[in-house]
Amino acid sequence: MRRVTIVGCGVVGAMIAYELSQLPDLKICVLDRQPPAQGATGAALGVLMGIISHKVKGRNWRLRETSLRRYETLIPELEDTLGRSLPFNRQGILNLCFDPEELPRWESLQQIRQTQGYPLEIWSAEQTATACPHLNLRGVAAAIYSPQDRQIDPAALTLALVEAAQLRGVRFHFDRQVNGLQPHDSHSLIVETPEESLVSDIVILASGTGSSSLTQSLNQSVPIGPVLGQALQVKLTAPLGQIDFQPVVNGNDIHLVPLGGGSYWIGATVEFPTDADPSWVLGLKLEEERLEAVRQGAIAFCPALAEATVTKTWFGLRPRPQGQPAPVITQLPGHPQVWVASGHYRNGVLLAPATALYLQEKLG
Ligand SMILES: Cc1cc2nc3c(=O)[nH]c(=O)nc-3n(C[C@H](O)[C@H](O)[C@H](O)COP(=O)(O)OP(=O)(O)OC[C@H]3O[C@@H](n4cnc5c(N)ncnc54)[C@H](O)[C@@H]3O)c2cc1C
């Protein structure tokens, strides 16, 4: 049996654990310094922007398409295994287009998607008003509707993956800080924790913004920095618009995510560390006005939200690679037993299945 240690139990680590648990000759252990889904994953909105993204070819599109396809089989598979349903919104994503000059780009995307076998609809303001009477369409040139894009609750998904992987023999240890990695012999490494030193034949770093310091312990630099995102949950007395049509709505990069029962997530800010403040993360001060700007942006395209009660606010740190595109899924130079599966930045929930399937293929 090959001993595999996965460091990090966000959506990426949990997905890798679950997909690898299908390989017969692996003994898999997942370590996290916190309970599952407490990092970026716990802050994410779970919007899976695949078909409606402007990525149409190469690695970026392949990862998206692989993930979207896998989600369609994965969710029923997990629901069957666990005997409960998962919050998976199959009503698509509606993107409001405010700039008429962007329409040719959307029309070109629509044609490309048609050849790829995916529907993408371009609605007039009138069509949009009929489908979504709760939206303020002043200034909206058109709306792009992608019926096959999805949204999932990232924390519920991660917990389900942990449970299903446990049923297949994966061991999880939470509250387990990994301090570093050390070469052991030519085939294995030591994963150092305060409690024990774990000898592993394969180590997978799915540790989000914590990945860089672990690569540094092997004298390798894979810079992955944090990008702050703030979001909020609101509650209305009744759902917005038509009860049987509740897609995710996106306007000016602000998502309105229906949760059922009149509750919605709204987000998120995208806040970069400033050069002037290198200790940005340690001394992190949340700027409430940035979150309020997001709420006001959502009210602008959905005025009924002005009456909603804010029930929760939160933030997370997205892991963003520096000097290379997101995500980083690679063997660590000089250490072929170490894989980095991190830096998924704004699309970790979307890209987790493709990341896990890639590793399943490489380690299979
Ligand atoms: C507000 C917000 C909204 C978002 N919305 C979306 C969205 O709609 N769709 C989407 O696809 N993505 C979204 N994202 C991005 C998404 O959250 C991330 O890309 C994704 O969660 C990354 O997952 P991960 O498992 O790599 O990292 P994380 O969830 O951060 O998990 C990493 C884990 O590693 C652990 N760890 C780190 N270092 C160590 C160590 N040394 N020892 C032990 N454990 C360690 C941490 O405790 C953590 O649990 C959003 C992010 C934010 C902040």
The ligand as a Gaussian input file, in Angstrom:
#p B3LYP/6-31G(d) Opt

LIG

0 1
 C      -16.024000      35.241000      -0.147000
 C      -15.579000      34.154000      -1.083000
 C      -16.449000      33.699000      -2.070000
 C      -16.054000      32.665000      -2.926000
 N      -16.948000      32.207000      -3.840000
 C      -16.607000      31.182000      -4.657000
 C      -17.536000      30.666000      -5.595000
 O      -18.655000      31.147000      -5.680000
 N      -17.156000      29.622000      -6.379000
 C      -15.898000      29.067000      -6.286000
 O      -15.614000      28.111000      -7.031000
 N      -14.986000      29.552000      -5.407000
 C      -15.308000      30.598000      -4.606000
 N      -14.388000      31.094000      -3.718000
 C      -13.021000      30.574000      -3.753000
 C      -12.922000      29.288000      -2.939000
 O      -13.361000      29.538000      -1.635000
 C      -11.489000      28.792000      -2.884000
 O      -10.903000      28.758000      -4.166000
 C      -11.472000      27.354000      -2.310000
 O      -12.236000      27.286000      -1.140000
 C      -10.067000      26.887000      -2.035000
 O      -10.187000      25.633000      -1.401000
 P       -8.953000      24.944000      -0.703000
 O       -9.434000      23.658000      -0.187000
 O       -7.791000      24.981000      -1.627000
 O       -8.544000      25.964000       0.472000
 P       -9.136000      26.156000       1.931000
 O      -10.599000      26.010000       1.946000
 O       -8.577000      27.441000       2.442000
 O       -8.551000      24.926000       2.739000
 C       -7.193000      24.837000       3.072000
 C       -7.110000      24.100000       4.386000
 O       -5.740000      23.837000       4.675000
 C       -5.556000      23.956000       6.068000
 N       -4.140000      24.213000       6.323000
 C       -3.370000      25.183000       5.784000
 N       -2.116000      25.086000       6.220000
 C       -2.074000      24.021000       7.062000
 C       -1.050000      23.430000       7.848000
 N        0.209000      23.889000       7.847000
 N       -1.361000      22.358000       8.613000
 C       -2.634000      21.868000       8.629000
 N       -3.644000      22.392000       7.912000
 C       -3.358000      23.459000       7.134000
 C       -6.467000      25.089000       6.474000
 O       -6.816000      24.982000       7.857000
 C       -7.655000      24.896000       5.561000
 O       -8.696000      24.158000       6.173000
 C      -14.757000      32.117000      -2.826000
 C      -13.890000      32.577000      -1.826000
 C      -14.291000      33.576000      -0.957000
 C      -13.354000      34.027000       0.114000

